[in-house]
Amino acid sequence: MPNTLARLRRGVRFKSKPSKQRSWLSIFALIVVSVAIFYGLPVGVNDFPFSVFTTATQGGAAAQSSTIAGPASITDGDTIKIRGQRIRFFGIDAPESSQTCRDGDDREYRCGQRATDALSDKIGSGTVTCEQRDIDRYGRIVAVCRLGGEDLNAWLVRQGWAIAYRHYSWAYVSAEAEAKTARRGIWAGDFMSPYEYRRSH
């Protein structure tokens, strides 16, 4: 029996234990989610610093972020291609290419095309640098993209050609409020949110 107890103690001594950091990160993530659910706030993976979320949920195996830069071709109001790689702008949602809205005079116009044109005119032949935040279910990089240091995601929202995508992030809510107050872009008239438009089409 003493030998058995000694072996058991040695086994316990060598058993790996979760780090204190991992435990605190797990507790932090659980508290944030619980508070958000209590107040009815939408919470997505991207509302957390990525390393915190992956450490708390995947045993500390945080994903490596990456940066891609180069001339960009415009797919639509919130999606571009750099060197053949599709990139979806993080935290924002622009009208779909086929989507129409109504302007201040209640006239229908192609707001999705207007958003695409605005982004294309803004970027021109410049070099765009995108910092990856995630990969979406379509295999696209989800990123914050910049032109000469300017946040293009924020610019689109501030100009009224995209809205803050609150399901994933609240980073651009203030930019949206600015566009709404100034009645820029789609805020000059009436529109359906891109998310609702996708659901209905």
Secondary structure in CASP SS format (residue, H / E / C, confidence):
PFRMAT SS
TARGET T0000
AUTHOR 0000-0000-0000
METHOD secondary structure of the structure
MODEL  1
M C 1.00
P H 1.00
N H 1.00
T H 1.00
L H 1.00
A H 1.00
R H 1.00
L H 1.00
R H 1.00
R H 1.00
G H 1.00
V H 1.00
R H 1.00
F H 1.00
K C 1.00
S C 1.00
K C 1.00
P C 1.00
S C 1.00
K H 1.00
Q H 1.00
R H 1.00
S H 1.00
W H 1.00
L H 1.00
S H 1.00
I H 1.00
F H 1.00
A H 1.00
L H 1.00
I H 1.00
V H 1.00
V H 1.00
S H 1.00
V H 1.00
A H 1.00
I H 1.00
F H 1.00
Y C 1.00
G C 1.00
L C 1.00
P C 1.00
V C 1.00
G C 1.00
V H 1.00
N H 1.00
D H 1.00
F C 1.00
P C 1.00
F H 1.00
S H 1.00
V H 1.00
F H 1.00
T H 1.00
T H 1.00
A H 1.00
T H 1.00
Q C 1.00
G C 1.00
G C 1.00
A C 1.00
A C 1.00
A C 1.00
Q C 1.00
S C 1.00
S C 1.00
T E 1.00
I E 1.00
A E 1.00
G E 1.00
P E 1.00
A C 1.00
S E 1.00
I E 1.00
T E 1.00
D E 1.00
G C 1.00
D C 1.00
T E 1.00
I E 1.00
K E 1.00
I E 1.00
R C 1.00
G C 1.00
Q E 1.00
R E 1.00
I E 1.00
R E 1.00
F E 1.00
F C 1.00
G C 1.00
I E 1.00
D E 1.00
A C 1.00
P C 1.00
E C 1.00
S C 1.00
S C 1.00
Q C 1.00
T C 1.00
C E 1.00
R E 1.00
D C 1.00
G C 1.00
D C 1.00
D C 1.00
R C 1.00
E E 1.00
Y E 1.00
R C 1.00
C H 1.00
G H 1.00
Q H 1.00
R H 1.00
A H 1.00
T H 1.00
D H 1.00
A H 1.00
L H 1.00
S H 1.00
D H 1.00
K H 1.00
I H 1.00
G C 1.00
S C 1.00
G C 1.00
T E 1.00
V E 1.00
T E 1.00
C E 1.00
E E 1.00
Q E 1.00
R E 1.00
D E 1.00
I E 1.00
D C 1.00
R C 1.00
Y C 1.00
G C 1.00
R C 1.00
I E 1.00
V E 1.00
A E 1.00
V E 1.00
C E 1.00
R E 1.00
L E 1.00
G C 1.00
G C 1.00
E E 1.00
D E 1.00
L H 1.00
N H 1.00
A H 1.00
W H 1.00
L H 1.00
V H 1.00
R H 1.00
Q C 1.00
G C 1.00
W C 1.00
A C 1.00
I E 1.00
A E 1.00
Y C 1.00
R C 1.00
H C 1.00
Y C 1.00
S C 1.00
W C 1.00
A C 1.00
Y C 1.00
V H 1.00
S H 1.00
A H 1.00
E H 1.00
A H 1.00
E H 1.00
A H 1.00
K H 1.00
T H 1.00
A H 1.00
R C 1.00
R C 1.00
G H 1.00
I H 1.00
W H 1.00
A H 1.00
G C 1.00
D E 1.00
F C 1.00
M C 1.00
S C 1.00
P H 1.00
Y H 1.00
E H 1.00
Y H 1.00
R H 1.00
R H 1.00
S H 1.00
H C 1.00
END
